[in-house]
Amino acid sequence: MSINAAQRILENEVLRIENLKTWFETPRGTVRAVDGVDLSLERGKTLGVVGESGCGKTVLALSILKLVPRPAGRIVSGRILLNGMDLLAMSDEEMRRVRGRCISMIFQEPMTALNPVLRIGEQVSEVVRLHQGLSRKDALERTVEMLGKVGIPSPEKRVRDYPHQLSGGMRQRVMIAMALSCNPSLLLADEPTTALDVTIQAQILELIRRIQEDTGTSVMIITHDLGVISEAAHSVAVMYAGKIVEYAAAEIIFSRPLHPYTTGLLKSIPSLEERDEKEYLEAIPGAVPSLFELPAGCSYQDRCPEVEPACRVEPQELRECSPGHFVRCWKERERKG
């Protein structure tokens, strides 16, 4: 790759994560929740981070926001660059200005993320006033505008409602309106469609896509649902036991997966296509290993149908096996020679 080409890629990146490690100290030992993650996200694109519960996805998002619970949790090493700014080098006061203005997050459960004793309008307008310096009247007008944009009917009336007066889908729309009210460069969406019915899920994903096209905001969707990823993401990072095990464009992940874990996730997705009589959904055996007691070698070894002796000895590094396609697997290294 030429220097000019590499420079263009860097200029087009909103987010770059380099060798990020976030650990938790507990009475039982050290939990390496995020252990050497490298990722990048281009402007106006969507990155899907997928994996089972407990693999480190949410801790990755909290690390980007520098909201890892302290003192137990700490970012041990790495760099997080947002538009070229190193977030890990910022003070707490500087990060407070960045959150909401440059990075916003849609949390997994809007009923717990929203304050139950404050009206919707107060909660959204508070964010606008804090980060954009608008008057109370102008902030309320901006709030009504944003609620309308996310598809909430009669927004001038809904601003007076409390969270419990809205449905789950409506509360999620309020969270999206709040997150996008200051036109952030990066939107983190942690399981944005969890606990919503299928129809509402589709509406929320379409809403995020439409607003992204209108504003150019980059999106990182964190989910265990590959169906959501297939609908929304341009690129996909598959995460397991604190590490990225496969990383590529979405079409490559779904058509040519290389890591056995990625293959297992895809085989567990229900399909409407006719199946052969012998075909059935395949569950991945076992569970994500305890982060207190990770085995030597590959963390996936005890669940992998293709495990080899080398897998139990030394962990493989994330390697580029073809342009833009990275995988962490001894077997793939052997294929490449």
N, C-alpha and C positions, 0 to 999 in steps of 0.2 A: 504494500500500500504506500502511495506517495505521501510526502509530508503535507501537501495541500489537501489531499483527500482525507487524511487523518484530522487535519485542522477543521475541515468542514463538518466532520462527524462530531467533534467536540463542541463546535459552536451550535450544533443542532440539538445538543443534549440539555434537557432540563435537570435531570437527576443522574448522578453517577455515585455508586457505592463501591468502595474499594476495601476488601479484606476486613469487613465489619465483624466485630466480635462483641456480643453482649452476653454477659454471664451473671448468674445469681448465686450469691453465697448463702447457703442454708445449713442448718445443723447436721444434715446428712451429707453435705459436701457441696461441690460446685456444679451448678447446672449451666451447661454451655448452650443456651437457648438459641443464639445465633452465633455460628462458629465459622467465620471466614467467608462471608457472603460478598460476591461481586455482582453488580447489576448496573444497567443503564437504561434510561428512558428518554425517548426523543420527544420533541415538542409536538403537541397535538395528537400523540399516540397513546394507546392503552396497553399497559403491561399487566398480565394476569399472574399472580403468585398463588400457586395451588398446592395443596397437600392436606393430609389428614389432620385432625385436631391434635395439638401438642407438638407439631413439627417446627414451630417458631415463627409462623407467619405474622401473628399480631405483634409479637415482640419486635419483629423487623419494622413494622409501621411505627410503633412507639419509639423505637430508636431514632427513626428519621425525625420525629417530632421532639426528640430529647425529653420524653415523658416516661422513661423507664422508672418504675418505682424504686426509690432510694430509701435506705442505704443498701438494701439487699441486692438490688440490681445495679449494674454499672456497665458502661461501654468501655471495654478493655482496650480496644485498638481499632484502627481503620479510619477511613475518611468518608464523609457524606457531603457531596458537593451539589448545591442547588443553584442553578444559573452561575456556576463558578464559585459561589461562596461556600466556604467550609463551615458547615453548621456545627461541627464538633469543636471548633475553635471559638465559637460565640459564647458570650456571657449569658446568664439566665435572662437578663433584661433585654438583650438583643434578640434572643429566641422568642420572647413574648411578643415582640414586634413582628417577627417573621410568621408566627402561627396566626392563621386567619387571613393575614394579608398576602403571604406568598405560598403558604401550605395550609390546606384545610383537610378535615377528616370527617367522613360519614361513619359514625360508629355502628356497631352491630345491632344494638337494641335501642331504638329511638325512645322507647318509653322510659328507659333509665337514663338516657343521655339528656333528655329534656327535663327542665325543672318543673315539677308538677304543680307548684304554687304560683308560677308566673305565666301570664298570658303569652300566646305565641308571638304576638307583635313585639312585646317587650324583649323577648329573648333574641329574636332576629335583629331588631333595631339596635340592641346593645352592641352586637358585633360590629355593625356598620358605624356606629358612633365612635367606638373605640379605635377602629383601624382607619377610618376615612375622615374623622373629624367633623362629621355633619351635625347639624342642629337636631334636636329631638324631632321637630316637624319634618325635616328633610329625610331623616333616617327612617321615619315611619312611612313616608312616601316610597322610599327605596324598598322597604320591606313589602309593602303592598305590591309593588312592581315585581319583585322576585317571587312572591307567592303565586302571582298570576303566571309567571313564566314557567313554573314547575307544575302548572295544571291544577292548582287548587281553585275551585269555583268560589265566586264572591269573596275575593281576598280581602276587600275592605271591611267585610264583616268577620271573616275568620281570624283576623289579627286580635280580636277580642276573646277568642276561645282559649280554653286551657287544653293541655295535651290530652287529658282523658276524654275530651269531647270529640276527638278525631279518631278515625280508624287507623290501623297499623300502616296501611299504604299512605294515608295522608300525613301521618307523623313522619314517615320516611321522606316524603316530599318536602316537609318543613326542614328536615335535617339537610337536604340537598340545597334548598334555598339559602339556609344559613351558611353552608359551606362555600357557596359560590357568590355570596353577596358582595365580596370584596375582589372578585376576579382574580383568584389565586393562580399561580403558575402550575401548581401541582395539587391534585385532589387524591387523597387516600380514601378508598372505600373498603371498609372491613366488613365482609359478609353483608353487602347492602340489601340482599333479597332474602335473608334468612327469616323464617317464620311468616313469610308472605305467600299467599296462594299463587298458583302458576300464572294466572292472568295478570295479577298485580306485579309479579316479578318481571314479566315481559314489558309492562308499562314503565317500570323503574329503569330497566336497562335501556329502553328506547329513549327515555328522558335524559339519562346521562349521556348517551351517544349524541342526541340532538344538541344539547347544551355545549358539549365538547366541540362539535362542529361550528357552533356559533361563536364560541369564545376562544378556541384554540388551547384550552386547558389540557394538560397532560394528566392521565388518570392511572393510578395503580389500584387494581381490584384484587383484594385478598379473599380467597374463598376455598372451600373444599369441593365445590361443585364445578365439574368440568363442563357441564352444560352451560353454565353462566359464562365460563371462559370462552367457549366456542362461539357464543353470540357476541361477545364484547371486545375480546383482546386481539391486538395486532401481534404481540409476542407473549411468550409464556415462560415462566420460571417454575420448575417443579421442585418443591422443597421437601426434605426429609431429614428429621433428627438434627435440625439446625443448619443444614447445608443445602446448597443448590445442587441437585443431582442431574438436572437436564435443563437446557436453556436454548430456545430457538424461536423462530417465527411460528405463529399459531398453526399455520397450515402444515408446517413440517412436523410439529409435535403430534398433530392429529393423524397425519398420513404416514410418517416414518419415525415413530418413536424408537429410541435406542436403549434407554435405561429400562431394566426389568420392572422397576417401580412404576414408571410412566405407562408401560404396557399393561400392567396390572390395573392401574386406575382406569384406563380406557376400556378394558374388558368388563369392568363393573358398571358401565353406563348402560341403562336400558335403551333399547332401540325399537322403533316402530316398524322396521323392515322385517320381512318374513325370515324366520330362522330355520335352519335345518333341525330335524328332530333331535339330533345329538347336541345341538348348541344350547347353551344356557349361560346365564350371568355367572361370572367367576368372581368370587370374593377373594381378596388377598388374605391369606392365612395369618393368624397372629395379630399383633398390634405393634404400634411404634414403640421401640425399646425405651426403657426408662433412661432419661438423660443423666441420671446418677450413675448408671452402670452400662455405659456404651461399650460394646465389644471392641476388641482390637480388630483392625481392618475395616471393612465396609459395614456401616451401621445396618444395612438392609440384608445382611447375609443370612440371618435365621428365617427370613420370609421369602427368600429368592429361589425360584425354581431352577436357576442357572448358576447357582453358587459353585465356585471352584476353590481349590486350596489357597490360591493367592488372595482370594477375597477375605480370608480369615487372618491374614498376616499383617498386611499394611494397607491403609486407606489409599484409594486412588485420588489423584487431583482432577479438578475440572479441566478437561482438555477440549480443544476445538477439533472435531473430527471431520468437519466440512465447513465451508464458509458460513459463519453465523450460527453454527450448530455445535453446542458444547455439551459434553456428557461426562459424568464421573462414574466410570465402570472399567474394571480390569479386563473384562471380556472384549469391550470395544477397543481397548488398547491393543489386545492381541490380534484382533481383526485387522487393525491398521498396521500391524507389524512393528 
